[in-house]
Amino acid sequence: MAICVHEKKLSGFELLDALTHEKASEFHVEINDRFYPMDKLPKLNPASSYTVQWGHSKETQGYDDKYIKYYRYSRIQEFIAENKSEFIKRGYRVEIIGKSVKGRNLYSVFPSSFSSEKKTVLMYGRHHGDEGTANWIIEGFIGKLLSSNDFFNRFQLILYPMVNPDGAEARKRYNSRGRDLNRVWNSSPSRSKDEVAIIQTHLKKIYLDNNEKPIIALDMHGSFTRDFIYRVERNFRDQNFYNLQQNFIDELGSRDKWQAGAYDLSNGDPQMARIYLVRDFAINALTHETPRDISNRGERTIDTLKSQGVDVFESILSLY
């Protein structure tokens, strides 16, 4: 089974016992929607149950010497600037919709006016800061999109390219308050947290409050090991919805040799972006996972990651 993070529930008793083990130094423990490293834990209640995550990227020297170049916040700023004028020519708005906890820009790209005759594609990137390969794939997707008249004739895009710029800059999963931003979506945006509250409020205002829904929503992430898609189990909605998700997985798998049709069934955390969209809006929301740390001495490169973005793009055009 492929995963994007190791996670389990432990009691306070078990956590206190774990403090004596060497591996416990990798644990991050959730308390009041924030994840704390073991050496900075508030007081634990032995009788309570806690969510524990581990296996995050470690901050090391020379990352870019070993792996495909890490995608930093500065790169999304450059990418937005490079493509802004072309988006504007296409009738789009490229806006800073708010700031991260540490004051970095939260960007959105969306149509100046939505057309009920066009199909909408929704895409997020980088809920988890250390999953940099996701943004290279988004760049490939956007590069192909901007050269396609067919897309703009038939489709419209809503893009939030970097949900967690503070985590991206620090190369950490969490935002600067220790939150896992893919665990803080609430049905009411006013109860969501930090950067997600800003993005969710914006999305509802420009689109979801109009009682329309995208044909697909893709949340771009990075895994530990391999390429795959997270989708919900058959009983989460119904067989037709299950088939809807499978159709995209099969179409992408016919193009992307790395993903190759692989998927994992997961109903996830109820406060994940993907689960929020499936549960509350019956949107075909999927999580796209690509290994976050890829050796730069193998076959895969920035260009092959961008080509995976092209595969996503062509799958959407072909299927819908």
N, C-alpha and C positions, 0 to 999 in steps of 0.2 A: 504494500500500500504506500502510495506517495503522499507526503504531507508537506505543509508549509511551516509548521511549528510543532514541537512536542508539547503536549498539554494534558494535564490530568488534575483531578481533585485530590487534595490531601487534607486531612484534619490538622488542627493545630498541634496535636500530640505528635503526628507523623512529621510535621515540619520541624518541630523542636528537636526531634530525634535526628532528622536529616542534617541539622547544623553540624553534626559531628563527622559527616561524610564529605570527602573531597569534592564529589560531583555537585554537591549542593551549592557550591560557589557560582554555578551557572544558572541557578534558579531565579526566576522573577515571580513574585507572589502578588496576586491581585487583592488589593484592599481598597474599598470604596472607589472602584473604577480606575484605580491606578496600579501599575505594576512596579514593585520595589525589588531591587537586588537584595540578596540575603543579608549583605552587610549593612543595609540601610532600612531594615524592616522596623515598622512600628511594633508596639507590643502585640503579641499574638494571643488570641483566646484559644486555649487548648481544645475546647469543645466545639469550636466553629470549623466550618469547611472552607477551604481556600482553593482558588484556581491557580495552578502553577504552570508556567511556561519555561522552556529551556531550549538550548541549541541555537541561540541567535548568533549572528555574525560577530566575530571578535574584532576589536579595533587593533589592527596590526600595521606595522610599517611596510611600505612597498606593495600595497595591494595591487596596484596597476602593473607591477612587474610580474605578477603571478596570474592575474585574472583579466578577463575582458574589462576594458577601462570602466571604472565606476562612474555612474551617472549622477552628477552633483546638481545642487540647486542652481548654480551658475549656468549650467548647460540648459536648463529649462528656460531660464531668462533669455539666453541667446536664441534658442529655438523659437520661442514666441516672437521675439523681435524680427528674426529672419523671415517669418511667415505671416506676420500680421497684415502687411499690405495686400497680400494675395487673398487672405481670408476676407478682408474688407471689400475687395473687388468682387468677391463671390456673394456679397450681401450678408456677411457675418460680422458679429461683434466679438472683439477680443478684449476682455475686461479683467481688471483686478477686482474681484468681488469681496475681498476682505484680506485680513492679515492672519498669519499664523500666530501662535502664542508668543513667539520671539520676533514678530514683526516682518516676517517674510511674506511675499505676495502669494495669494491664492488666485490662480488664473482660471478663467472659463472661456471657452469658445462656443458660440451658439448663434443661430440665425437672428438677424435683426427683426425679422417677422417670420413666424411659423406658418407653414402651409398645411392645411388639413389634407391636401392631395399628395403630400410627400410622406414617405415612411421615415421614422425617426430612429437613429442609432444613438445610444447613450454609452459613453465610455469613461471610466475612471482609471487613474494610475496612482500607484505608490501610496496606498493606505499605510503600508509598512515601509519605513524609510530605508531599510537596508536592502530592498529588493530592486536594485538599480536596473537589471536587465529589462524590466517591464517598460521602462521609458524608451529604450532603444527600439523596442517593438512598436510602441506608439509612434515614434518618429517615422518608421517605415510605413505604417498605416497612413499617417497624414501626408507623407510625401507622395504616395500613390493617389490618395484622395484628391489632392490639389491639382493633379494633372488629368482628372477624369471629369469630363462634362457629363457623362452618363450618371455619375453619382449625384451631382448637383441637380440634374433634371428629375431624379426619382427619389432622392433621399435628402435628409437633413441630419446634422450631427450636433450633439451636445457633448462637450468634452471638458473634463476636469483632470488635467494632465498630471498634477502632483498634489495629492491630498495632504501629504505630510512633509512639507519642505524642511522643517526643523529636524525631523528624523533622518531625512535624506542627507542633509548636510553633516549630521553627526554619525552617519552610517549605523543607525540604531533602529530597531523595529518600532519603538514607541515614539510618541511626540515628546515635546520638552517637559510635559507634565507626567510622563510615564504612562500615558494611556495607549492602549492598543486601539487605534482609530477604526479598525474593522470590528470592534466590539462595542461601539457607543452610538449606533444608530437607533433612534427611537421612533415610534409611529408619530409622535409629536416632535417636530424639530426643536421646540423650546426645551425639550428634555434631553436632546442629544448634546454631545460634548465638543467643546473647542472647535477645531477646524471643521469637523463634520457638521456641527450646528450651522455654520456659515454656508457650507456647500449645500446642505439639505434644504435650508430655507430658500436659497437661490433657485434650486431645481424645482421646488414646489411652486414658487412664484412664477417662473417663466414657462413652466410646462405641466407639471403634474396636477396643478389646480384646475387645468382646463379639461380635465376628464379624458385626456388622451394618454396613450402609452406607447413607448417605443417598441419596435419589432424585436429588438434585442438590446440587452445591456451587458457590457463586458467590463469586468473588474480585473485589471491587469496586475498580476502578482508575481512573486518569485518563490520557488519551492527549494527544498533541500537537494533533491536528487534528479528529477526528470520533468519532462514536459507532459502536462495533462490538463484536463478541464474538470473543475468541480461542478457538479450538478445535483439537484435534489433527488431524493428517492421517489420511487413510483407512487408511494402512498401520500406524499406531501400535498399533491393536488389531485391529479387524475391521470389516466392513461394518455389522453390527448396531449396534456402538458408534457408528460414524460417523452412522448414521441417528438414534440416540438423541440425539446432540448437535444434529443438524440440526432435529429436531422442536421442541426448545425455542427455537432461534434463529428458526425460522419463526413459532412462536406469539408470541414477544415482538415480532417484526417486524411482526405484524399489529396490534399495539396501540401500540407506541412509534414515533411518526413520526420521531424523531431517529435511533434505531438502525435502523429500517426494514429489518431482516433482514440487515444488513451483518455480515460476519465475515471474519476472516483465519485462514488455516491456519498453525499454528505448533506444532512439537513442543518449542519452548522450551528453557530450560536445565534440565538434569536435577534441579536443586535448587530449582525453582519449586514453590510450593504446589500449583498446578494439576497439574503433571506428576507430582508425588509421589502425589497422590490417584488419578490415572488409572492410573499405572504399577503402584503397589503394591496398589491396592484396586479397580480397575476402576470407580471412581466417576465419574459424569457431571459432571466438574469443568470449569467454563468461567470465563474472565476477562471481566468486564463493564467495558468502557472507555467513558468519557465525557470530552470535553475538560476538562482540569484548569483552564484559564484561559479563562473565557467572559466576553465583554464585557457589562457591565451596561447597555449602551445598545441592546441588541437585543431580540429576542423572548423570549429565554430568561431565566429568573429562578430564584430559590430554589424558588418554587412549581412551576415546570415541571420542575425536577430532582426534587422530591418526587413529582411525578406519574409520573415514570419509575420510581420505586420502587413506586408503585401498579401500574404496568404489569407489573413483574417479579412482584409478588405475584399479580395476577390471572392471569398466564400460568401460574404454578405450579398454582393452584387449577383452572384449566381443563384443563391437560394431564394432571395426575396425579389 
